[in-house]
Each structure stands twice: as C-alpha cells, then as structure tokens.
Amino acid sequence: MTAGKVRPELVQIAVPARLTRDTLNLSLTAGWGHAGQGGVTMPGKGKLETRGYTAEEAAAFGARPVPGRSGHASGSASDISEPPSPVDALRAGTARAPLELLGHATHDVFLNDTACWRNVPEKVWDYTIGGYQVIKKWLSYREHELLGRALTPDEAREVTHMARRIAALTLLQPELDQNYQQVKAAPFDWKG
C-alpha cells in the first residue's frame, strides 16, 4: 500500500497538491489543532473541501462519471456512477462497489492556503479508532503553532500512507465480514 508499486485503486488517494505555482508549502496552518490548558492539544476545525470525484479519481476505483457530467472537483458527489456490474467491483478487490464502501464524496484536506491532500474519500476521512478520527487527530498534533516547524516531506507522505491504508482496510470490509460470519457459524471445539 505504501511501498513498491501502489495498487491502482489507491494511487489517487490523498495526493499532495500545490494550489499555487509556489514551492510546495508543508507548513500546517489550516487550524487542525491548538494548545489547550496544561499543554493539552485541542483539535481544531481545520480546512476541508468536500466535492465529487474527478473522472481520473473515479476511474482508479473502476467507477465512471455519469455521461454528460463534468466529474471535476466542482461537480457533486452524484456526478459519479457505480460500476455497472459486480465484475467491476470484484476487479477492485471487493464484492461491493468501491464508492459504496469509500463514500460517494471526497475531501481535499488543506495544510494551508497553498497546499492540500486531494481526494481523501469521505469514509477514509471519517474513519475512527477509539472515538477519534485518525487523520484529523494526527494533523491536530502537527499544527505549525504546536510543532514549531513545517512538516517534513516524510511527515506529509505519512498522511498519504495513512489514507491509503485506511482505504485498503475499508475495501476489505466485506471480505472480513464474510470471514467473521463463516467462523462464527462453525467455531472450532477445543475440548476435543
């Protein structure tokens, strides 16, 4: 997922992007976190733009834009159709269509006014562990005000890697659920 050749359905997820011609600014100043009382890091609202998938992003999942629709960032989540057959979904490694699992909208998650990670699917962004949104929590501790510096390129890549790992887990969910149901239906008797 993060080393070697990245699976095709994950390539377009959380891609770092410059919004200006300037050098990529890795200073996290979008308001994801701030210092609270006693040195506690408090989450912030941050800056996030929700949009539909572009044609290129949808194609990575095996989905296609609805004919006659733009499929660009300004389009809505309804601009993308699901793959027409289960074969397309299986090609993406899941029995259910990828956009059904990842969500029909995506987000651009901003570092600052000039840079963002493009295409963080809604269910990847909303993924929680212990009640906390994983990516948002990670960002909250790395706000420039708290960290005292810009992100390193490796730290910026870590957001991409996290998003891809979460997407891969989300796409595996139907198989994991099916495996659980099979084990539950036929438990092994250790008493022998």
C-alpha positions as CSV (number, residue, x, y, z in Angstrom):
1,M,0.0,0.0,0.0
2,T,2.8,2.4,0.8
3,A,5.9,0.7,-0.6
4,G,6.8,-0.7,-4.0
5,K,4.0,-0.5,-6.7
6,V,0.9,1.0,-5.1
7,R,-2.4,-0.8,-6.0
8,P,-4.2,1.1,-8.8
9,E,-7.3,1.9,-6.7
10,L,-5.1,3.6,-4.1
11,V,-2.9,5.7,-6.3
12,Q,-5.2,8.7,-6.5
13,I,-5.9,8.8,-2.7
14,A,-4.6,11.7,-0.6
15,V,-2.3,13.1,-3.3
16,P,-0.3,16.2,-2.1
17,A,-1.0,19.1,-4.3
18,R,0.1,22.7,-4.7
19,L,-2.6,25.2,-5.2
20,T,-0.2,27.9,-6.5
21,R,2.9,27.9,-8.6
22,D,5.0,28.4,-5.4
23,T,7.1,25.6,-3.9
24,L,5.0,23.1,-2.0
25,N,4.5,24.7,1.4
26,L,4.4,22.0,4.1
27,S,3.6,24.3,7.0
28,L,0.4,23.0,8.6
29,T,-1.5,26.2,9.4
30,A,-5.1,25.3,8.4
31,G,-6.2,25.2,12.1
32,W,-6.3,21.4,12.8
33,G,-5.1,21.9,16.4
34,H,-4.1,24.3,19.1
35,A,-2.6,24.4,22.6
36,G,-5.1,24.0,25.4
37,Q,-4.6,24.4,29.1
38,G,-1.8,22.4,30.7
39,G,-0.2,21.6,27.3
40,V,-3.1,19.5,26.1
41,T,-3.5,19.6,22.3
42,M,-7.1,20.5,21.4
43,P,-8.5,19.6,18.0
44,G,-9.4,22.4,15.6
45,K,-11.9,22.7,12.7
46,G,-9.2,22.8,10.1
47,K,-10.0,23.4,6.4
48,L,-11.7,20.8,4.3
49,E,-13.5,21.0,1.0
50,T,-16.0,18.3,0.1
51,R,-16.6,17.5,-3.6
52,G,-17.4,14.8,-6.1
53,Y,-14.7,12.6,-7.5
54,T,-12.9,13.7,-10.7
55,A,-13.1,11.4,-13.7
56,E,-9.5,10.3,-13.0
57,E,-10.1,9.6,-9.3
58,A,-13.3,7.6,-10.1
59,A,-11.5,5.6,-12.8
60,A,-9.0,4.5,-10.3
61,F,-11.8,2.8,-8.4
62,G,-13.3,1.3,-11.5
63,A,-16.3,3.8,-11.4
64,R,-17.2,6.0,-14.3
65,P,-18.5,9.6,-14.4
66,V,-22.2,9.9,-15.5
67,P,-22.2,10.8,-19.2
68,G,-22.7,14.5,-19.8
69,R,-21.4,15.4,-16.3
70,S,-18.1,17.1,-15.8
71,G,-16.7,14.9,-13.0
72,H,-14.4,17.7,-12.0
73,A,-13.8,19.0,-8.5
74,S,-16.6,21.4,-8.9
75,G,-19.0,18.6,-9.6
76,S,-21.2,17.0,-7.0
77,A,-21.0,13.5,-5.5
78,S,-23.9,12.5,-7.7
79,D,-21.7,13.0,-10.8
80,I,-20.2,9.5,-10.4
81,S,-22.0,6.3,-11.1
82,E,-21.2,2.9,-9.6
83,P,-19.6,0.3,-11.8
84,P,-22.4,-1.3,-13.8
85,S,-21.6,-4.9,-12.9
86,P,-20.2,-7.0,-10.0
87,V,-17.2,-7.8,-12.2
88,D,-16.0,-4.2,-11.9
89,A,-16.4,-4.3,-8.2
90,L,-14.5,-7.6,-7.9
91,R,-11.7,-6.1,-10.1
92,A,-11.3,-3.5,-7.4
93,G,-10.9,-6.3,-4.8
94,T,-14.4,-6.2,-3.2
95,A,-17.8,-7.7,-3.7
96,R,-19.4,-4.3,-3.2
97,A,-18.6,-1.3,-5.4
98,P,-15.7,0.8,-4.1
99,L,-17.6,4.0,-3.9
100,E,-20.3,2.3,-1.9
101,L,-17.6,1.4,0.6
102,L,-15.5,4.6,0.5
103,G,-18.3,7.0,0.1
104,H,-19.7,9.0,-2.8
105,A,-17.9,12.2,-1.9
106,T,-14.3,13.0,-1.3
107,H,-12.4,15.7,0.5
108,D,-9.5,18.0,-0.2
109,V,-7.7,18.3,3.2
110,F,-5.7,21.5,3.5
111,L,-2.3,22.0,5.0
112,N,-2.5,25.8,4.5
113,D,-3.8,28.3,1.9
114,T,-1.5,26.9,-0.8
115,A,-1.4,23.1,-0.4
116,C,-3.7,20.2,0.3
117,W,-4.0,16.4,0.1
118,R,-6.5,15.8,-2.8
119,N,-9.1,13.0,-2.7
120,V,-9.4,11.7,0.8
121,P,-12.7,9.7,0.4
122,E,-15.4,10.6,3.0
123,K,-15.3,7.2,4.8
124,V,-11.5,7.3,5.0
125,W,-11.6,10.8,6.5
126,D,-14.4,9.7,8.9
127,Y,-12.6,6.5,10.0
128,T,-12.2,6.4,13.8
129,I,-10.3,4.4,16.3
130,G,-11.2,4.9,20.0
131,G,-13.7,7.6,19.0
132,Y,-11.1,9.8,17.2
133,Q,-10.9,10.5,13.5
134,V,-7.4,9.0,12.7
135,I,-6.2,11.5,10.1
136,K,-7.7,14.6,11.8
137,K,-6.1,13.6,15.2
138,W,-2.7,13.1,13.5
139,L,-3.0,16.6,12.0
140,S,-4.0,18.2,15.2
141,Y,-0.7,17.4,16.8
142,R,1.3,18.7,13.9
143,E,-0.1,22.2,13.5
144,H,2.8,24.6,13.0
145,E,1.9,26.5,16.1
146,L,2.4,23.3,18.2
147,L,5.2,21.6,16.3
148,G,7.2,24.8,15.8
149,R,8.1,23.9,12.3
150,A,6.7,22.8,8.9
151,L,6.1,19.2,8.2
152,T,8.9,17.2,6.7
153,P,8.3,15.6,3.3
154,D,8.2,12.2,5.1
155,E,5.5,13.5,7.5
156,A,3.4,14.9,4.6
157,R,3.8,11.5,2.9
158,E,2.6,9.8,6.1
159,V,-0.9,11.4,5.6
160,T,-1.0,9.8,2.1
161,H,0.1,6.5,3.5
162,M,-2.5,6.6,6.4
163,A,-5.3,7.4,4.0
164,R,-4.3,4.6,1.6
165,R,-4.1,2.1,4.5
166,I,-7.5,3.1,5.8
167,A,-8.9,2.9,2.2
168,A,-7.5,-0.6,1.8
169,L,-9.0,-1.7,5.1
170,T,-12.3,-0.2,4.2
171,L,-12.3,-2.0,0.8
172,L,-11.5,-5.3,2.7
173,Q,-14.5,-4.9,5.0
174,P,-16.9,-7.2,3.0
175,E,-14.4,-10.0,2.9
176,L,-13.6,-9.5,6.6
177,D,-17.3,-9.5,7.5
178,Q,-17.8,-12.7,5.4
179,N,-14.9,-14.4,7.1
180,Y,-16.2,-13.5,10.5
181,Q,-19.7,-14.9,9.7
182,Q,-18.1,-18.2,8.5
183,V,-16.0,-18.6,11.6
184,K,-19.0,-17.7,13.8
185,A,-21.2,-20.3,12.1
186,A,-18.6,-23.1,12.5
187,P,-16.5,-22.5,15.6
188,F,-13.8,-25.0,16.5
189,D,-14.4,-27.1,19.6
190,W,-11.2,-27.0,21.6
191,K,-12.5,-29.5,24.2
192,G,-11.8,-32.3,21.8
